[in-house]
Amino acid sequence: MQFLTDRKRAQGLGSGRTGTQFHKRMLGTSMALVVLVPLFVFTFGAGLGGSYEEVLAYFSRPWPAIITALMLVVGVIHFNGETQEAIEDYVHGTKGKLLSMAVNALSYVLIAAGLFALVKLAL
């Protein structure tokens, strides 16, 4: 039986050395989302309710297409970072590594599929 305090058990393990970088990335994407979400809601809302041709013409313009692409990319990157953090905190071992790789792959597939669909819609 070991009589170690929590501090003694953690001593010598060191830090992950990525905490500050992760915090800055999440802060940056959060600040970008504060601006992008209202822009996206109003831009996307203006395109709703029209016929297929009207929506196609609306998203062929640069402003709605750029706002939609930025919202998609920044939103999925933020989702990926927060999900990776939750996986690191609660899932350990091989299962955690596999789940982390799966979430990372899903994020990039979502970005690629969303941008592909937007390009098909806009062009």
N, C-alpha and C positions, 0 to 999 in steps of 0.2 A: 504494500500500500504506500503510495507516495503522498506526502503532505506538501504539495506545491500550491502556491497561490496562482491566480490567473495570470498575474504579471510574469511570474517565473516560467510558466508554461509557454508564454508567448515570446519570452526573451530569446533572442538569437534567431528568430524566424525571419526578421527583417520585414520591410514593407514591399508591396508589389511594385512600387515606383511608378505607378500609372494613375494614381488617384487624382493628382492635379490635372493631368492631361484629360482624363475622363470628365472631371468636373467642368473644365473649360469648354470641352466639346458639347456637353449637355446644356451648359449655360448659353452657348452660341446658338444651338439649334432651338432652344426654348425661346430666346429673344427673336429669332427669325420667325418662329411659329406664331408669336404674338402679333406680328405684322401680317404674316401670310394667311392665317386662318380667316380673319375678317375680309381680307381682299378676295380670297377664294370663295367664301360664302356669297358675297355680293356678285362676284364675277360669274360664278356657276349658277346662281339664282337667276341672273338676267338671261341666261341661255335656256332655262327650263320652260316648258310649256309650248314650245314651238314645234313645227313639223320637222321631219328629218332633214330636209334641205335647209331650213332656217338654222337649225343647230349646227349643221355642217358648215354653213357660211359663217356662223358666229365663231366657231372654234378655228376657222381658217385665218382669222385675224390674229396678229401677233400677241396682243395683250392677254386675251384669255388663255391662249396656248402657253405662254411663258409663265403666267401665274399658276396654272394647273400643273405644269411640269415642276416648278419650284416647290409647290406644296407637296407634290408626290414624293420628290426626292428627299426633301428636308424632313417630312413626316415619317418616312420609312427609316431614315437614318436615325432619327430620334427614337423610334420604336425599337430598332435594333439595339441601340445602346442601353436602353432601359431594360429590355428583355435579357440581354447578356448579363447585366448587373444582377438581376433577379436569379438567373441560373447560377451564377457564381456564388451567390449567397445561400441558396437552398438546395442545389443539386451538386453532389460531389462524385469524384471518381470518373470512371469511364462513361457512365451514363451522362454526367454533366458535360464532358467533352463532346460526346456525340450530339447531345441536345443543342449545345452551343454551335456546333458546325451546321446542324440542321436549320437553326434559326437564322444563322448568317446566310446560308444558301437561299432560304426562303425570302429573306430581305432583298437580296440581289435579283432574284427571279421576279419579285413584285415590282421592283424599280424597272427592270428591263421590259416586262410585260406592259406596265403602265405607260412607259414612254413609247413603246411600239404602238400601242393602241392610240395614243395621242397623235403620233406622227401619221398613222393611217387616217385618223379623223381630220387632221389639219391639212393634209396634202391631197 
